[in-house]
Amino acid sequence: MAVDLLLLVVGLALLMLGGEAVVRGATGLARALGVSPLVIGLTVVAFGTSAPEMAVNIMAVLQGRSAISFGNIFGSNLANIGLIVGCTALIRPIQITGVVIAREIPMMLLATTAAVIMGFDTLLGDPPDTYDRGDGLLLLMLFLVFLYYTVGDFVKRRAGAGNGLGADAAERSGEGLRHPLLVTAAGLAALIGGARITVSAAVGMARGLGVPEEVIALTLLAVGTSLPELVASAVAMARGHSELAIGNVVGSNIFNLLFVLGVTSLISYVPVPPGGHLDLLLVALLSLILFLSASTHTRTIVRTEALLLLVVYCGYIAWRSARSFGA
């Protein structure tokens, strides 16, 4: 048990280091290729902070541990909203500004709704409740829509303003691609190694504690793979960029639901485990609370709303864990 816990810490550390390296490398590549820092933040950084979830999920399904995939995805989204947004806004209210952020939050709500509906196949007369390849294709199609509206709209506005993507080509040509490529490759290697160690440790802990694997994934593993989002949001808030803090969380949730779950479902079926329907409903509830908080006339997530998110999340995780131990 102690060895598994130590391995879990090592694996999560590798995932954090790998995720940070992927973000740095991908950001360097994007800049060298002439992509705006705004688009980098909304896409590359969000993808980079979701890279640990992606690595863990692919490794889990390849090892036949699909329950870990489900718990990790939806547990991470729960942690992103309930824990990260809750803690961040509790320290300092988060002001939501910018048309991109206003568009991302409804997109996250749409992605959450689609994922929840797909998880209730039995109610639609098509049991069992499983994310199959058809669901994966639909999620990836929605992901392309997200990219179109996030990147495509920015490119059109920039082109309309007469500032093409190649405006700074002379300056970028001196940066080179070698260093960002090496950093990205090192980050991916750390992610793969960290994912393998983390999944094995999570399975060992689940067996040692006598609890289902999806509960370990929903709690310890989900919080661990959400640490990059926590670090990125904390740094953004410390620098006074509250819109980037909430944008990183929302963008990461969209990537988790549409890209990570989509790719995972294409590789292997992801069944909804026992108790998983409650996880889906809570993700939808927290997403709705976040959407309503962001839609108020002040466009600010205040401490009262942050406390509500935090209490709902911590209360549910405590109840879910206690229920699994009781079983």
N, C-alpha and C positions, 0 to 999 in steps of 0.2 A: 504493500500500500504506500509506504513512504517513498519507495523507488518510483512508483507510478506518479506520485505527486511531484517529485523532483524532475522527472522526465517531462511532465506537463509544463512546469515552469520553463525548462530549457526549450521545449517546443514552441511555447508562446513567445519566448524571447526571440527565437529565430524568425518567427512569423512577423513580429514587430520590426525587427531589423530588415528583414526582406521586404516588407511592405514599404518602409521608408526608402530603401534603396530603389525600389521600382518607381516610386513617386519621383524621386530625384532624377533617375535616369530617363524616365518617360518625359518629365518636364524639360530636361535638357534637349531631348530629341525633338520635342514639339517646338521649342524655341528655335532650334537650328533649322527646322523646316518651315518656320514662319507662322506658327499658330499663336493666336492671341493668348496672353496670360489669363484673361477672363474665361475663355473656353477651356484652357488647361485646368483651371480651378474647378469648373463645373463637370468636367469629364475625366481628365487624366487623374486628378487628385482623388476624386470620388471613386474611380476604379481602383486606384492604388490602395486606398484604405479598405476597399472590399477584397483586395487580393488574398488576404489570409483566409477569408470565408471561402473564396473560390478554390484555393489550394486544398483546404481541409475537405471540402465537399467532393472534389474530384478524387482525392485519395480515399475517402470513405466509400464512395460508390464502387470504386475499383476493387476495394477489399470486401464488398458485399455488406457494408454497414450503412444502409440507406437511412436508418432511423437517426443516425448522427447527422446526416445531411439535412433532414427536416428540422431537427432541433437547433442546429447551428444557424440556419438561415433565419428562421422566425424568431429564435432567441436573440440573435444579433439585432434584428429590427426592433424587438421589444426593448433591448438594452439601449439602442441608439436614441429612441424617443423617450422612454421612461427614465433611464439612468443618466444618459449624457445630456440631453436637452434639459431634463429636470434639474440636474446638479448645476449645469452652466447658467441657466436662467435664475436659479435660486441665489447664486452668487451675484449676478448682475442681469437685470432684465434684458432680453434679446429683442432688439428692434429689427423688424423685417422690412427691408427696402428693396427696390429694384424690380423691374418687370420680370426678370428671369426667375428670381426667387418666388415671386407670386405665381409663376407658371409651373414651377417645379413642385410645389406643395400639392396642387390639384392633380398633377401627374402621379405623384406618389400615392394619393388617395385612389386614383384609378387603377394603378398597378396592384395596390393592396386588395381592392374589391375584386379584381380579376383573379388573383391568387386564392382568395377566400372562396369564391364561387367554384373554382376548379377543385378545391379540396372537399367539396360536398357533393361528390358524384352520386351518392346514394339518394339524396333528395331529388336529384334530377333524373332518377331512374336508370342510372348506369353504374352500378357497383362494380368493383370495390372503390373506396376513396383513395385514388392514386394519381399522382402527377405523371402522366405518360408522355410519349414523344409528341403527340398532338398538342398537348398542353405546352410542352417545351417550345414547339414551333410558334405557337400563338404568343407566348411570352417574349420570344426573341423578336417577333414582328413588332410588338408594342415597344420593345427596346429601340428598334430602328426609328420608330416614330419619335421617341424621346430624343434621340440623337439628331434627328432632322430639325426638330423645333429648337433644340439648344444650340446646335452648331450652324445649321442652315440659315436660321434667321439672323444670327450674328454676321455670317459671311455676306448675306444680302445687304444688311445695313452698312457694313464696312465698304462693300463695293459701291453702294449708292453714294457714299460720302467721298468716293474717289480715293480711298486708301486700301489698295489691294493687299493681298497676303504677301506679295513679294516686295513691299515697300522698303523693308530693312534688309534686303538680301545681301547687300555689300557687307553690312556689319555682321550678319549671321554667318557669312561664308568663312570667317576666321575662327569660328567657335569649334567647328569640326564635329564629327559624329562618333569618333572612336571612344572618347571617355564616357558619354552617356550610354553607349551600347554596352561597354564593359560593366558599368554600374547596374544597368538593367539586368544583364545576364547574371551578375552576382546576386542581385535581389531575388531573381526567379529561382536560383539554386537554393538560397536560404529558405524561400517559401516552400519549395518541394521537400527539403529535408525537415523543416519545421513541421510541415503538415503530416509527414509520415510519423514523426515522433509524437506529435500531439494526439493524433487519432489512436495510436497504440496505447498511449498513456490514459486517454479517456476511456477506452474499452477496459483497460486493467482496473481503473478506479471504479467503474460501474460494476464490474464483477466483484471487486473487493467489498464494496458497500452494499451490494445486493439490490441496486436500483437499476431501472431501465437505462439503456444507453442514451435514449433521447432526452432524459432528464438531465444527465451530466452535460449533454450538448447544449440544452436549453439554458443552463445556468453557468457553470464554470467555463465551458468552452466558448459559449456565446459572448460572455463578458470579456474573455481573453482575446478573442478575435476582433472585438469592438474597441480594443485599446487604441489602435491607430486613429479611429474617429475621435476618441476622447482627447488624445494628444493634439490632433489637428484643430479641433474646436476650441480647446483651452488656449492654444497659441493664438488663434484668430481673435478670441475675446480679449486676450491680454494686449493685443495690438490695436484693439478698438474696431475690429472688423466683424461686427455681430452678424452681418448678412452672410459672411463666408462661413461662420460657425454653424448657422442653421442650414446653409446651403450644402455644406459638406455632409451633414447627417442625412438630409433629405435625398441628396444625390446618391449617397451610399445605400440607402434603403431601396431606391429605385434600381440600382445595379444589382443588389442582392435578389430582389424579387424577379426582375425581368431577365437579367443576364445570367447570374449565378444559378438560380433555380431553373432557368430555361436550358442552359448548357447541361446541368446535372440531369435533368429529365430526359434529354436526348441520349445521354450515355446509358442511363439505366432508370427504370421506374423508381419513383420515390413515393412509397405508401405513406398515408397519414397514420401515425402510430396511435395507440390508445391514449386518449387525453389530448391528442393533437388538435381536435376541433376547437377546444377551449383556447388553445394557443392562437389559432387563427382568428377567433372572435376577439381576443384581447389585442392582437395586433391591429385589427380593424378599429377597435374602440380607441386605442391610444392615437392612431392616425387621425381619427375624426376629431379628437380633442385638440390635437396639434393644428389641424385645419381650421377649426372654429376659433382657436386662440389667435391664429395668424390673420383671420378674416375680420377681426374687430376693427373699429374705426381708428384705434390707436396703432394698429399693426405692431403690437408689442406683446411678447410672452412675459407676463409679469410673474412675480414670485408666488402668488397664490396659485396660478395655473401650473407653475413649475412644481410646487409642492404636491398638487393633485396628481401630476404625472408620476412623480417619484413614489408617492404613497401607493398608487395603484400598481405600479411595477413591482415594488418591493413586497407588497402584500401578496400579490399573485405568485411571485417566485417562492416566497416562504410557504404559502399554502400548497403549491405544486410539489415542492420538495418534501414537506411533511407528509403529504398524501402518498408519495412514492415510498417513503420509509415505512409508513403504516401498512402499506400493502405487502 
